Amino acid sequence: MPTICNIWVGRTLMDGGAGLNLLSPEVFRRMQIGERKLTPSAPFCGVTDRKTVLLGQIELPVTFGGRDNFRTENITFDVVHFDLPYNAILGRPALAKFMVAVHCAYNTLKLPGPTGVISIKADVKGSVHCAERLYKAVVTTSSDNVEHPETFGPPSTKPRLSPDGHTPIRENTLTGAEPEGK
């Protein structure tokens, strides 16, 4: 996991789908920088289903690697109160700056370092813990939603049938592309 402003930050999500980098206020306070160093930032939406309280933006040094092979880049973070089990989220801007290559099969990130490739293995136990906390939060939130309680939870194992009720529908789950002729 990364070191942000000389503090090792566990429970960091590397999210290639996110367009911003987020830092929790708790981690920001541990850095003892002070809120006066934050600059105003534009509000955003879509991170959580609740209102996101934005404190400001700050540029901080982020380091990956060990003593013999490490790399540091300055990354701009939005410091926000978000109801997620992460201390930080590094999105596309950070991953692009570090030139990260994601290897999903090995749950590993690789990035160039001064003396070779730096490999960062995923914390599987930490990932499972965060996923469980997210699932519990969704279930808790959805308990108020009486109209669609089936939208949360494990996917159905029932085969989907076509409108005529007999022919199973074949879905293209790998590419998400529409079948030809539609």
C-alpha positions in Angstrom: 0.0 0.0 0.0 1.1 3.6 -0.4 2.8 6.0 1.9 1.1 9.3 1.7 3.0 12.3 3.2 5.2 9.9 5.1 2.3 8.0 6.6 1.6 4.4 5.6 -2.1 4.3 4.6 -3.8 0.9 4.8 -7.2 0.2 3.3 -6.4 2.2 0.1 -8.6 1.4 -2.9 -6.9 1.5 -6.3 -9.8 2.3 -8.6 -9.1 2.7 -12.3 -12.7 3.7 -12.8 -12.6 6.7 -10.5 -11.8 10.1 -12.0 -10.5 11.5 -8.7 -8.3 10.8 -5.7 -10.0 10.9 -2.3 -8.5 11.1 1.2 -10.5 10.7 4.4 -10.4 13.5 7.0 -9.1 11.0 9.6 -5.9 10.3 7.6 -5.6 14.0 6.8 -5.7 14.9 10.5 -3.0 12.2 11.3 -0.8 14.0 8.8 -1.0 17.2 11.0 -1.0 19.5 8.0 -3.9 21.7 9.1 -7.1 22.5 7.2 -5.7 26.0 6.3 -3.5 24.2 3.7 -6.6 23.0 1.8 -7.7 24.9 -1.2 -11.4 25.1 -2.3 -12.6 22.5 -4.7 -15.6 22.0 -6.9 -18.3 19.6 -5.5 -18.8 16.2 -7.1 -21.3 13.4 -6.9 -21.5 9.7 -7.6 -19.1 8.4 -5.0 -21.7 7.5 -2.4 -25.5 7.6 -2.5 -25.4 10.2 0.3 -24.3 13.7 0.4 -20.5 14.0 0.2 -19.0 16.7 2.5 -16.0 18.3 0.7 -13.4 19.9 2.9 -11.0 20.9 0.2 -8.1 19.8 -2.0 -4.4 19.3 -1.4 -1.4 18.0 -3.2 0.6 15.4 -1.3 3.5 13.1 -2.0 2.6 9.5 -2.5 5.2 6.7 -2.4 5.1 3.1 -3.6 7.9 0.6 -3.1 10.5 -0.2 -0.5 13.8 1.2 0.6 15.8 -0.1 -2.4 13.3 0.6 -5.1 10.6 3.3 -4.6 8.9 6.0 -6.5 7.2 9.2 -5.3 4.8 11.4 -7.2 2.8 14.4 -6.0 -0.9 13.6 -6.2 -3.9 16.0 -5.8 -6.5 14.7 -3.3 -10.0 15.8 -2.5 -10.4 15.5 1.3 -13.9 14.5 1.9 -16.2 12.8 4.4 -17.3 9.6 2.6 -19.2 6.7 4.0 -16.9 4.0 2.6 -14.6 1.6 4.4 -11.4 3.1 2.8 -8.9 5.6 4.1 -8.0 6.7 0.6 -9.0 6.1 -3.0 -6.5 6.4 -5.8 -8.2 6.9 -9.1 -7.2 7.2 -12.8 -5.2 10.5 -12.2 -2.9 8.9 -9.7 -2.6 5.5 -11.5 -1.8 7.3 -14.8 0.9 9.5 -13.1 2.5 6.4 -11.7 2.1 4.6 -15.1 0.5 1.6 -13.3 -0.2 -1.7 -15.1 -3.0 -3.7 -13.4 -2.7 -7.5 -13.4 -6.1 -8.7 -12.3 -5.3 -12.4 -12.4 -2.5 -11.9 -9.9 -4.2 -9.1 -7.9 -1.0 -7.1 -8.5 -0.2 -3.6 -9.6 3.1 -3.0 -11.4 4.8 0.4 -11.9 8.2 1.5 -13.1 10.8 2.3 -10.4 14.4 3.6 -10.6 15.9 0.2 -10.3 13.2 -2.0 -11.9 9.6 -2.9 -11.7 7.8 -2.2 -8.4 5.1 -4.9 -7.7 2.3 -4.2 -5.2 0.2 -7.2 -4.2 -3.4 -6.8 -3.1 -4.3 -7.2 0.6 -6.9 -10.0 0.1 -8.0 -10.1 3.7 -8.4 -6.3 3.8 -10.3 -6.4 0.5 -12.7 -8.9 1.8 -13.2 -6.9 5.0 -13.9 -3.8 3.0 -16.3 -5.6 0.7 -18.2 -7.1 3.7 -18.5 -3.6 5.2 -19.8 -2.2 1.9 -22.3 -5.1 1.5 -23.6 -4.6 5.1 -24.0 -0.8 4.4 -25.9 -1.5 1.2 -28.2 -4.1 2.9 -28.8 -1.6 5.8 -29.6 1.2 3.3 -31.8 -1.1 1.2 -33.9 -2.2 4.2 -35.7 1.1 3.9 -36.3 0.4 0.2 -39.4 -1.8 0.3 -40.1 -1.6 -3.4 -36.9 -3.4 -4.7 -35.4 -5.6 -1.9 -34.3 -8.2 -4.5 -31.8 -5.8 -6.1 -29.3 -6.4 -3.4 -27.6 -9.6 -2.5 -26.1 -12.5 -4.4 -27.2 -12.9 -8.0 -30.0 -15.3 -8.8 -29.1 -18.8 -9.9 -32.3 -19.2 -11.9 -31.7 -19.5 -15.7 -33.3 -16.6 -17.6 -35.8 -17.7 -20.3 -36.7 -15.9 -23.5 -40.2 -14.3 -23.9 -41.5 -17.6 -25.3 -40.7 -19.2 -21.9 -38.6 -22.1 -23.3 -35.3 -20.9 -24.9 -32.6 -19.8 -22.4 -31.2 -16.4 -23.1 -27.4 -16.4 -23.7 -25.7 -13.3 -22.3 -22.4 -11.9 -23.4 -20.9 -11.2 -20.0 -17.2 -10.8 -21.1 -17.5 -7.9 -23.4 -20.9 -6.5 -22.6 -21.5 -6.0 -26.3 -24.9 -6.4 -27.9 -25.3 -9.6 -30.0 -25.3 -9.0 -33.7 -28.7 -8.3 -35.3 -30.1 -6.3 -32.4 
